[in-house]
């Protein structure tokens, strides 16, 4: 009987991809830990993380992708992201209220 071995050390084989979540980018952590007060829609009276706002129903997917790309590439500052996100959410919530 011949036993085939993978040729990998069992200790290193255990740490292969898929065993732990992908490392979070520093800019993602910043978006998740930066909270703002926004007086719009269901967020009224709450501090909400920029990450949650970016992924809320008020931000269209294409806008979210573009903002994340620009911020991740360093082309937008955190303050610019705050301004854009709060503006989009406020306008969308106001338009929804007006319907």
Backbone as a chain_set.jsonl record, in Angstrom:
{"seq": "XXXXXXXXXXXXXXXXXXXXXXXXXXXXXXXXXXXXXXXXXXXXXXXXXXXXXXXXXXXXXXXXXXXXXXXXXXXXXXXXXXXXXXXXXXXXXXXXXXX", "coords": {"N": [[0.852, -1.183, 0.0], [0.613, 2.152, -0.918], [1.035, 5.295, 0.446], [0.003, 8.444, -0.313], [1.35, 11.628, 0.144], [0.704, 15.07, 0.646], [2.849, 16.658, 0.464], [3.021, 18.947, 1.779], [3.641, 20.723, 4.735], [1.783, 19.922, 7.563], [1.185, 21.972, 9.384], [1.457, 24.355, 7.935], [-0.344, 23.894, 5.916], [-2.786, 24.11, 7.149], [-3.199, 26.817, 7.419], [-4.091, 27.892, 5.042], [-5.601, 29.859, 2.374], [-8.939, 31.004, 2.909], [-9.315, 30.044, 5.398], [-9.244, 32.098, 7.211], [-10.826, 35.305, 7.537], [-10.569, 37.727, 4.842], [-8.018, 40.218, 5.022], [-8.811, 43.396, 6.262], [-8.878, 46.463, 4.567], [-7.095, 49.435, 5.562], [-8.498, 51.823, 5.008], [-11.105, 50.91, 4.83], [-11.621, 50.17, 7.451], [-11.512, 52.698, 8.612], [-13.795, 53.901, 7.466], [-15.733, 52.329, 8.657], [-15.472, 52.923, 11.322], [-15.845, 55.624, 11.56], [-18.278, 57.794, 12.511], [-21.279, 59.621, 11.821], [-23.669, 62.196, 12.519], [-26.803, 62.162, 11.183], [-29.599, 63.681, 9.915], [-31.811, 62.316, 8.559], [-34.316, 60.323, 7.071], [-34.582, 56.969, 8.289], [-32.388, 57.245, 9.866], [-32.439, 59.427, 11.463], [-31.586, 61.166, 14.353], [-29.655, 59.37, 15.156], [-26.261, 58.199, 15.459], [-24.372, 57.209, 12.771], [-22.317, 54.881, 11.044], [-20.054, 55.701, 8.398], [-19.644, 53.622, 6.659], [-21.967, 52.037, 6.966], [-23.841, 53.875, 6.045], [-22.995, 54.161, 3.394], [-23.762, 51.723, 2.437], [-26.474, 51.728, 2.608], [-29.978, 51.858, 1.621], [-30.379, 54.253, 0.34], [-28.189, 54.983, -1.145], [-27.238, 54.562, -4.37], [-25.954, 51.625, -6.003], [-23.952, 52.05, -7.983], [-22.981, 54.588, -7.307], [-21.975, 54.054, -4.755], [-19.905, 52.206, -5.337], [-18.205, 53.827, -6.867], [-17.525, 55.877, -5.012], [-16.218, 54.335, -3.018], [-14.056, 53.333, -4.5], [-12.712, 55.731, -5.227], [-12.119, 56.822, -2.692], [-10.622, 54.746, -1.567], [-8.447, 54.815, -3.269], [-7.299, 57.114, -2.52], [-8.11, 59.469, -3.63], [-10.238, 60.895, -2.712], [-10.92, 62.694, 0.262], [-11.588, 61.852, 3.718], [-13.37, 63.708, 4.775], [-14.555, 64.666, 2.426], [-15.892, 62.375, 1.559], [-17.709, 62.088, 3.67], [-19.267, 64.398, 3.273], [-20.358, 63.989, 0.67], [-21.771, 61.551, 0.999], [-23.58, 62.19, 3.08], [-25.038, 64.189, 1.816], [-26.207, 62.816, -0.398], [-27.787, 60.895, 0.96], [-29.466, 62.572, 2.503], [-30.832, 64.024, 0.475], [-32.094, 61.928, -0.915], [-33.727, 60.839, 1.07], [-35.362, 63.054, 1.584], [-36.626, 63.347, -0.883], [-38.041, 60.982, -0.945], [-39.809, 61.381, 1.168], [-41.309, 63.421, 0.11], [-42.858, 62.214, -1.79]], "CA": [[0.0, 0.0, 0.0], [1.378, 3.386, -0.995], [0.309, 6.441, 0.982], [0.458, 9.706, -0.926], [1.293, 12.803, 1.01], [0.554, 16.271, -0.166], [4.13, 17.345, 0.366], [2.927, 20.187, 2.551], [3.717, 20.601, 6.187], [0.41, 20.08, 8.072], [1.019, 23.251, 10.071], [1.251, 25.418, 6.954], [-1.533, 23.574, 5.129], [-3.96, 24.545, 7.902], [-3.361, 28.254, 7.315], [-4.319, 28.285, 3.661], [-6.686, 30.815, 2.123], [-10.269, 30.52, 3.22], [-9.395, 29.719, 6.816], [-9.518, 33.313, 7.969], [-11.397, 36.318, 6.643], [-9.553, 38.574, 4.211], [-7.613, 41.38, 5.822], [-9.552, 44.612, 5.938], [-8.039, 47.604, 4.201], [-7.181, 50.492, 6.577], [-9.541, 52.798, 4.672], [-12.398, 50.3, 5.162], [-11.748, 50.302, 8.905], [-11.82, 54.104, 8.873], [-15.198, 54.138, 7.122], [-16.579, 51.596, 9.603], [-15.36, 53.497, 12.666], [-16.201, 57.041, 11.524], [-19.735, 57.944, 12.548], [-21.792, 60.98, 11.67], [-25.078, 62.427, 12.826], [-27.5, 62.532, 9.959], [-31.018, 63.883, 10.214], [-32.567, 61.928, 7.369], [-34.904, 58.988, 7.039], [-34.537, 56.156, 9.504], [-31.159, 57.55, 10.615], [-32.678, 60.628, 12.266], [-31.326, 61.029, 15.783], [-28.667, 58.32, 15.416], [-24.932, 58.293, 14.852], [-24.275, 56.081, 11.85], [-20.994, 54.809, 10.422], [-20.032, 55.997, 6.962], [-19.756, 52.328, 5.967], [-23.381, 51.676, 6.945], [-24.527, 54.816, 5.152], [-22.64, 53.822, 2.018], [-24.449, 50.488, 2.064], [-27.912, 51.834, 2.861], [-30.819, 51.859, 0.415], [-30.398, 55.575, -0.297], [-27.013, 55.159, -2.004], [-27.244, 53.614, -5.489], [-24.749, 50.788, -6.054], [-22.883, 52.652, -8.802], [-22.396, 55.674, -6.513], [-21.2, 53.435, -3.68], [-18.668, 51.659, -5.907], [-17.347, 54.944, -7.262], [-17.008, 56.508, -3.793], [-15.26, 53.427, -2.386], [-12.85, 53.311, -5.338], [-12.011, 57.014, -5.123], [-11.587, 56.963, -1.335], [-9.573, 53.728, -1.419], [-7.282, 55.236, -4.065], [-6.763, 58.349, -1.953], [-8.526, 60.631, -4.42], [-11.204, 61.635, -1.899], [-10.6, 62.704, 1.693], [-12.675, 61.38, 4.573], [-14.355, 64.801, 4.847], [-15.29, 64.697, 1.162], [-16.804, 61.226, 1.572], [-18.784, 62.442, 4.609], [-20.12, 65.396, 2.636], [-21.088, 63.384, -0.446], [-22.702, 60.546, 1.519], [-24.682, 62.834, 3.809], [-25.854, 64.9, 0.827], [-27.012, 61.835, -1.143], [-28.783, 60.31, 1.859], [-30.437, 63.613, 2.844], [-31.677, 64.301, -0.698], [-32.923, 60.758, -1.224], [-34.753, 60.738, 2.116], [-36.292, 64.159, 1.374], [-37.419, 63.03, -2.085], [-38.951, 59.902, -0.544], [-40.83, 62.009, 2.016], [-42.144, 64.28, -0.728], [-43.707, 61.403, -2.665]], "C": [[0.884, 1.227, 0.0], [0.512, 4.535, -0.501], [0.869, 7.699, 0.345], [0.341, 10.82, 0.101], [1.25, 14.026, 0.118], [1.874, 16.993, -0.355], [4.13, 18.652, 1.126], [3.024, 19.865, 4.026], [2.302, 20.813, 6.73], [0.18, 21.423, 8.757], [0.774, 24.378, 9.071], [0.011, 25.158, 6.119], [-2.79, 24.083, 5.825], [-4.222, 26.032, 7.729], [-3.597, 28.754, 5.905], [-5.485, 29.253, 3.551], [-8.031, 30.185, 2.434], [-10.43, 30.181, 4.689], [-9.681, 30.942, 7.665], [-10.035, 34.371, 7.018], [-10.298, 37.172, 6.019], [-9.249, 39.781, 5.091], [-8.364, 42.611, 5.328], [-8.555, 45.721, 5.602], [-8.171, 48.678, 5.286], [-8.289, 51.506, 6.286], [-10.936, 52.236, 4.942], [-12.662, 50.43, 6.661], [-12.131, 51.729, 9.272], [-13.287, 54.395, 8.588], [-16.135, 53.468, 8.122], [-16.561, 52.227, 10.997], [-15.694, 54.984, 12.718], [-17.718, 57.162, 11.482], [-20.11, 59.409, 12.396], [-23.245, 61.013, 12.105], [-25.736, 62.838, 11.527], [-28.99, 62.572, 10.26], [-31.85, 63.578, 8.98], [-33.089, 60.508, 7.524], [-34.831, 58.27, 8.37], [-33.3, 56.42, 10.356], [-31.322, 58.738, 11.556], [-32.446, 60.337, 13.75], [-30.309, 59.953, 16.142], [-27.318, 58.688, 14.818], [-24.754, 57.027, 14.019], [-22.895, 56.078, 11.217], [-21.108, 55.128, 8.933], [-20.211, 54.716, 6.159], [-21.227, 51.924, 5.852], [-24.173, 52.595, 6.022], [-24.249, 54.495, 3.689], [-23.409, 52.598, 1.523], [-25.954, 50.528, 2.347], [-28.661, 51.96, 1.535], [-30.82, 53.19, -0.321], [-29.234, 55.79, -1.276], [-27.066, 54.118, -3.116], [-25.898, 52.883, -5.587], [-23.619, 51.436, -6.842], [-22.198, 53.812, -8.065], [-21.488, 55.11, -5.421], [-19.856, 52.925, -4.206], [-17.684, 52.77, -6.247], [-16.718, 55.621, -6.039], [-15.95, 55.636, -3.116], [-13.954, 53.368, -3.177], [-12.034, 54.587, -5.163], [-11.387, 57.199, -3.733], [-10.442, 55.974, -1.114], [-8.294, 54.102, -2.156], [-6.668, 56.527, -3.533], [-7.15, 59.598, -2.713], [-9.588, 61.474, -3.726], [-10.734, 61.589, -0.449], [-11.804, 62.164, 2.46], [-13.774, 62.44, 4.663], [-15.189, 64.877, 3.569], [-16.301, 63.55, 1.091], [-17.987, 61.518, 2.492], [-19.782, 63.377, 3.937], [-20.981, 64.774, 1.539], [-22.149, 62.414, 0.066], [-23.872, 61.213, 2.233], [-25.595, 63.594, 2.854], [-26.767, 63.935, 0.078], [-28.135, 61.282, -0.271], [-29.867, 61.335, 2.196], [-31.383, 63.901, 1.686], [-32.609, 63.15, -0.998], [-34.051, 60.618, -0.202], [-35.795, 61.838, 1.953], [-37.201, 63.886, 0.179], [-38.447, 61.951, -1.76], [-40.114, 60.445, 0.275], [-41.823, 62.81, 1.185], [-43.116, 63.496, -1.61], [-45.063, 61.146, -2.061]], "O": [[1.799, 1.341, 0.816], [-0.609, 4.726, -0.973], [2.062, 7.985, 0.45], [-0.649, 10.925, 0.825], [1.709, 14.001, -1.024], [2.002, 17.844, -1.235], [5.121, 19.383, 1.121], [2.532, 18.834, 4.486], [1.672, 21.811, 6.381], [-0.93, 21.952, 8.707], [-0.037, 25.267, 9.333], [-0.628, 26.103, 5.656], [-3.759, 24.45, 5.159], [-5.363, 26.471, 7.878], [-3.331, 29.917, 5.604], [-6.251, 29.444, 4.495], [-8.231, 28.985, 2.246], [-11.551, 30.045, 5.178], [-10.295, 30.833, 8.726], [-9.725, 34.346, 5.827], [-9.222, 37.325, 6.597], [-10.115, 40.289, 5.804], [-8.522, 42.824, 4.126], [-7.532, 45.886, 6.267], [-9.242, 48.824, 5.874], [-8.944, 51.993, 7.208], [-11.856, 52.994, 5.248], [-13.771, 50.753, 7.086], [-12.975, 51.946, 10.142], [-13.952, 55.062, 9.38], [-17.216, 53.987, 8.402], [-17.516, 52.084, 11.76], [-15.813, 55.55, 13.804], [-18.364, 56.696, 10.543], [-19.366, 60.308, 12.786], [-23.952, 60.006, 12.067], [-25.275, 63.757, 10.85], [-29.56, 61.619, 10.789], [-32.507, 64.458, 8.424], [-32.405, 59.62, 8.034], [-34.994, 58.87, 9.432], [-33.179, 55.875, 11.453], [-30.433, 59.019, 12.36], [-33.016, 59.408, 14.321], [-30.121, 59.656, 17.322], [-27.237, 59.391, 13.811], [-24.962, 55.915, 14.506], [-22.355, 57.134, 10.887], [-22.129, 54.857, 8.3], [-20.85, 54.718, 5.106], [-21.685, 51.52, 4.783], [-25.068, 52.147, 5.304], [-25.147, 54.549, 2.849], [-23.672, 52.462, 0.328], [-26.624, 49.496, 2.329], [-28.06, 52.144, 0.477], [-31.218, 53.253, -1.484], [-29.291, 56.675, -2.13], [-26.955, 52.922, -2.848], [-24.847, 53.452, -5.292], [-22.461, 51.384, -6.427], [-20.986, 53.997, -8.181], [-20.387, 55.608, -5.188], [-18.808, 53.174, -3.61], [-16.492, 52.674, -5.958], [-15.52, 55.905, -6.032], [-14.909, 56.135, -2.69], [-12.871, 53.354, -2.592], [-10.819, 54.537, -4.974], [-10.259, 57.678, -3.616], [-9.413, 56.329, -0.54], [-7.194, 53.753, -1.727], [-5.64, 56.983, -4.033], [-6.591, 60.669, -2.478], [-9.817, 62.624, -4.099], [-10.214, 60.573, 0.011], [-12.899, 62.039, 1.912], [-14.962, 62.115, 4.632], [-16.394, 65.124, 3.626], [-17.425, 63.73, 0.621], [-19.133, 61.234, 2.143], [-20.993, 63.172, 4.023], [-22.189, 65.004, 1.486], [-23.294, 62.45, -0.383], [-25.026, 60.844, 2.015], [-26.807, 63.636, 3.066], [-27.961, 64.195, -0.068], [-29.287, 61.207, -0.699], [-31.054, 61.008, 2.178], [-32.593, 64.011, 1.882], [-33.783, 63.36, -1.303], [-35.189, 60.317, -0.562], [-36.984, 61.596, 2.159], [-38.4, 64.162, 0.226], [-39.581, 61.998, -2.237], [-41.259, 60.026, 0.102], [-43.011, 62.877, 1.5], [-44.086, 64.058, -2.118], [-45.896, 60.478, -2.674]]}, "num_chains": 1, "name": "protein.A"}
